[in-house]
Amino acid sequence: MLLPDLFYRYGPYGPFVPRNVLAGDFRAILGPLMATTGNDKAAEDTGALIACLDARGDVAGRRIGAVGFCMGGGMALGAAAAFPDRFAAVASFHGGNLATDAPTSPHRGAPCIEAEVYVAAAEDDRSYPTEMAATLEAALSDAGVTFRAETYPAEHGWMIPDFPVYDRVAAERGWSELIALYGRILHRPNDQPRVGGR
């Protein structure tokens, strides 16, 4: 597993306690960090991340998976579009702004995606309303992407254990879906999930 630092361009920051940050004006605290990245920058960074995986002797195969939470959901989809020959399985959990008018909107990359995609939305999520979900799903469908989209009876951020809205039951379901996706698409001959390979 490789976990990138999305905010390295900002310089030193944190650590943050999510419960405390979300109790106040979280945009004032996290906004400056978020402004240093985006779907396009994350896609650019993915080349270096793939090179890191390729240099490791304990990573087999070329095909990999990605998962993103909140803004990371769009970044995971963007990475899959930027490197379609490498990504085989991608998941977005409570991703936001997945289909907007922005030129870097994740739905615009759908024609390039070869990965199987799982999109798990939150109920009544202002960052991913039902009309936006419909736009993303139409783009994926029109592009012939194999995908599944579901709406969980949970709030935006439900997958993150130290978030105030964490929902254990919904999170367990989400992790089960991710493990099943990876286990089916990214597997060893003995069916043990791994980071890369097909």
C-alpha positions in Angstrom: 0.0 0.0 0.0 1.3 3.5 -0.9 -0.2 6.5 0.8 0.8 9.8 -0.9 0.9 13.2 1.0 -1.5 15.2 -1.0 -0.4 18.5 0.6 3.3 18.3 0.3 3.4 21.4 -1.9 2.1 23.5 1.1 5.1 22.7 3.2 5.1 21.6 6.9 1.6 21.3 8.4 -0.4 19.6 11.2 -0.9 17.3 12.8 -4.6 17.9 12.9 -7.2 16.3 15.1 -10.2 15.9 12.8 -12.8 16.2 15.5 -11.3 19.5 16.6 -10.8 20.8 13.0 -14.4 19.9 12.0 -15.9 21.5 15.1 -14.7 24.9 13.9 -14.2 26.7 10.6 -12.5 23.7 8.9 -12.3 25.6 5.6 -10.1 28.3 7.2 -7.7 25.6 8.5 -7.7 23.1 5.6 -8.5 25.5 2.7 -4.9 26.7 2.2 -3.7 23.1 2.1 -6.4 22.1 -0.3 -5.6 25.0 -2.6 -2.2 23.6 -3.3 -3.5 20.4 -4.9 -6.2 19.2 -7.2 -7.2 16.4 -9.6 -4.7 17.6 -12.2 -1.8 17.8 -9.7 -2.6 14.5 -8.2 -2.6 12.9 -11.6 0.8 14.4 -12.3 2.1 13.0 -9.0 0.8 9.6 -9.8 3.6 9.0 -12.3 6.2 9.3 -9.5 4.1 7.0 -7.3 3.9 4.4 -10.0 7.7 4.6 -10.5 8.1 4.0 -6.7 5.9 0.9 -6.9 7.8 -0.3 -10.0 11.1 0.0 -8.2 10.0 -2.3 -5.3 10.8 -5.9 -5.4 7.9 -6.8 -3.2 5.2 -5.5 -5.6 4.3 -7.9 -8.4 2.5 -7.1 -11.6 1.8 -3.8 -13.3 -1.9 -3.3 -12.7 -2.8 -1.4 -9.5 -5.7 -0.2 -7.5 -6.6 3.2 -6.0 -9.0 4.4 -3.4 -9.9 7.9 -2.4 -12.0 9.5 0.3 -13.7 12.9 -0.1 -11.5 15.0 -2.5 -9.3 11.9 -2.9 -12.2 10.1 -4.6 -11.9 12.5 -7.6 -8.1 12.2 -7.5 -8.4 8.4 -7.7 -10.6 8.6 -10.7 -8.3 11.2 -12.3 -5.2 9.0 -11.7 -7.1 6.1 -13.4 -7.8 8.3 -16.4 -4.2 9.6 -16.6 -2.7 6.1 -16.4 -5.3 3.7 -17.9 -2.8 1.0 -18.6 -1.8 0.8 -14.9 -5.1 1.1 -12.9 -7.4 -1.9 -12.8 -9.6 -1.1 -9.8 -10.6 2.3 -8.4 -13.0 3.2 -5.6 -14.3 6.6 -4.4 -15.9 6.8 -0.9 -18.0 9.9 -0.2 -16.1 11.7 -3.0 -17.1 15.2 -3.8 -17.2 17.3 -6.9 -17.0 14.3 -9.2 -18.8 15.9 -12.1 -18.5 19.7 -12.3 -18.0 22.3 -15.0 -14.2 22.4 -14.2 -11.9 21.2 -16.9 -10.3 18.9 -14.4 -13.6 17.4 -13.3 -13.2 13.6 -12.8 -16.2 12.7 -15.1 -14.3 14.2 -18.1 -11.7 11.5 -17.8 -14.2 8.7 -18.1 -13.4 7.8 -21.8 -9.8 7.1 -20.7 -10.6 4.9 -17.7 -10.0 1.1 -18.2 -10.3 0.3 -14.5 -13.4 -1.2 -12.8 -14.9 1.6 -10.7 -16.8 1.6 -7.4 -18.5 4.9 -6.3 -19.9 5.0 -2.8 -21.9 8.2 -2.1 -23.2 9.6 1.1 -26.9 10.5 1.6 -27.8 14.2 1.2 -24.2 15.1 0.4 -23.9 18.8 -0.8 -20.5 18.0 -2.4 -22.1 15.2 -4.5 -25.8 15.8 -5.0 -28.0 13.4 -6.9 -27.8 15.3 -10.2 -24.0 15.3 -10.0 -24.1 11.5 -9.4 -26.3 11.1 -12.5 -23.8 13.1 -14.6 -20.9 11.0 -13.4 -22.7 7.7 -13.9 -23.8 8.8 -17.4 -20.2 9.6 -18.3 -18.9 6.3 -17.0 -21.7 4.4 -18.8 -21.3 6.3 -22.1 -17.5 5.5 -21.9 -18.2 1.8 -21.4 -16.6 1.8 -18.0 -17.5 -1.2 -15.8 -18.7 0.5 -12.6 -21.1 0.2 -9.7 -22.5 3.2 -7.8 -24.3 3.1 -4.5 -25.6 5.6 -1.9 -24.9 4.7 1.7 -27.4 5.7 4.5 -24.6 7.7 6.1 -23.1 11.2 6.2 -20.2 12.6 4.1 -17.0 11.3 5.8 -18.6 8.1 7.2 -15.6 5.9 6.4 -13.0 7.8 8.5 -12.8 6.5 12.1 -11.7 9.8 13.8 -14.4 11.9 12.0 -17.5 12.8 14.1 -19.8 11.3 11.5 -18.0 7.9 11.4 -20.5 5.1 10.9 -19.1 1.8 11.9 -21.7 -0.4 10.2 -21.5 1.6 6.9 -17.7 1.7 7.1 -17.5 -2.0 7.5 -19.7 -2.4 4.5 -17.5 0.0 2.5 -14.3 -1.8 3.4 -15.9 -5.1 2.5 -16.8 -3.7 -0.9 -13.2 -2.4 -1.4 -11.6 -5.7 -0.4 -13.9 -7.6 -2.6 -13.2 -5.4 -5.6 -9.4 -5.7 -5.1 -9.6 -9.4 -4.3 -11.5 -10.0 -7.6 -9.4 -7.7 -9.8 -6.0 -7.5 -8.2 -5.1 -11.1 -7.1 -2.3 -13.6 -6.9 -2.8 -17.1 -8.4 -3.6 -18.2 -4.8 -6.3 -15.5 -4.6 -4.4 -13.4 -2.0 -5.1 -9.7 -2.6 -2.0 -7.6 -3.5 -1.2 -4.1 -4.5 -0.5 -4.7 -8.1 -0.9 -7.4 -10.7 -3.6 -9.2 -12.5 
